[in-house]
Amino acid sequence: MMRTSGQIAVAFGRVLRRQREMRRLSQEGLALSAGVDRTFVSQMERGIRQPTLTTLWKLASALELSPATLVARVERLMR
Protein backbone atom coordinates (compact mmCIF):
# COMPACT_ATOMS: atom_id res chain seq x y z
CA MET A 1 0.00 0.00 0.00
CA MET A 2 1.38 3.38 -0.99
CA ARG A 3 1.62 6.05 1.66
CA THR A 4 1.70 9.78 1.15
CA SER A 5 4.66 11.87 2.17
CA GLY A 6 2.49 13.43 4.87
CA GLN A 7 1.52 10.04 6.33
CA ILE A 8 5.15 8.99 6.47
CA ALA A 9 6.15 12.29 8.11
CA VAL A 10 3.46 11.91 10.80
CA ALA A 11 4.46 8.31 11.51
CA PHE A 12 8.12 9.28 11.71
CA GLY A 13 7.25 12.10 14.10
CA ARG A 14 5.35 9.76 16.40
CA VAL A 15 8.24 7.30 16.48
CA LEU A 16 10.78 10.08 17.03
CA ARG A 17 8.82 11.52 19.95
CA ARG A 18 8.29 8.09 21.53
CA GLN A 19 11.98 7.23 21.30
CA ARG A 20 13.02 10.64 22.64
CA GLU A 21 10.65 10.38 25.59
CA MET A 22 11.75 6.80 26.35
CA ARG A 23 15.30 8.13 26.72
CA ARG A 24 14.03 11.00 28.86
CA LEU A 25 15.41 13.59 26.47
CA SER A 26 13.90 16.99 25.88
CA GLN A 27 13.60 18.24 22.32
CA GLU A 28 16.53 20.52 23.10
CA GLY A 29 18.60 17.63 24.44
CA LEU A 30 17.95 15.53 21.35
CA ALA A 31 18.67 18.50 19.09
CA LEU A 32 22.00 19.19 20.81
CA SER A 33 23.04 15.53 20.64
CA ALA A 34 22.08 15.26 16.97
CA GLY A 35 23.45 18.64 15.94
CA VAL A 36 20.14 20.02 14.70
CA ASP A 37 17.92 22.91 15.77
CA ARG A 38 15.29 22.31 18.46
CA THR A 39 12.58 23.79 16.26
CA PHE A 40 13.47 21.23 13.57
CA VAL A 41 12.97 18.41 16.11
CA SER A 42 9.60 19.93 17.00
CA GLN A 43 8.58 20.18 13.35
CA MET A 44 9.61 16.59 12.67
CA GLU A 45 7.66 15.34 15.68
CA ARG A 46 4.57 17.16 14.41
CA GLY A 47 4.97 15.74 10.90
CA ILE A 48 5.62 19.14 9.36
CA ARG A 49 9.18 18.40 8.20
CA GLN A 50 11.13 15.28 7.32
CA PRO A 51 14.80 14.56 7.95
CA THR A 52 17.41 14.06 5.28
CA LEU A 53 19.22 10.75 5.31
CA THR A 54 22.17 12.40 7.06
CA THR A 55 19.89 13.84 9.74
CA LEU A 56 18.19 10.47 10.17
CA TRP A 57 21.62 8.99 10.94
CA LYS A 58 22.35 11.76 13.46
CA LEU A 59 18.99 11.36 15.19
CA ALA A 60 19.36 7.59 15.40
CA SER A 61 22.83 7.96 16.88
CA ALA A 62 21.59 10.47 19.45
CA LEU A 63 18.81 8.03 20.38
CA GLU A 64 21.32 5.16 20.58
CA LEU A 65 19.56 3.28 17.78
CA SER A 66 20.60 2.19 14.34
CA PRO A 67 18.97 4.11 11.49
CA ALA A 68 17.48 0.81 10.32
CA THR A 69 15.79 0.30 13.69
CA LEU A 70 14.30 3.77 13.58
CA VAL A 71 12.95 3.23 10.06
CA ALA A 72 11.65 -0.24 10.97
CA ARG A 73 9.65 1.27 13.84
CA VAL A 74 8.10 3.78 11.45
CA GLU A 75 7.26 0.97 9.04
CA ARG A 76 5.69 -1.10 11.82
CA LEU A 77 3.55 1.85 12.94
CA MET A 78 2.27 2.35 9.40
CA ARG A 79 0.98 -1.22 8.99
Secondary structure, DSSP 4 states (H G I P E B T S, - for coil): ----HHHHHHHHHHHHHHHHHHTT--HHHHHHHHTS-HHHHHHHHTTS----HHHHHHHHHHTT--HHHHHHHHHHHH-
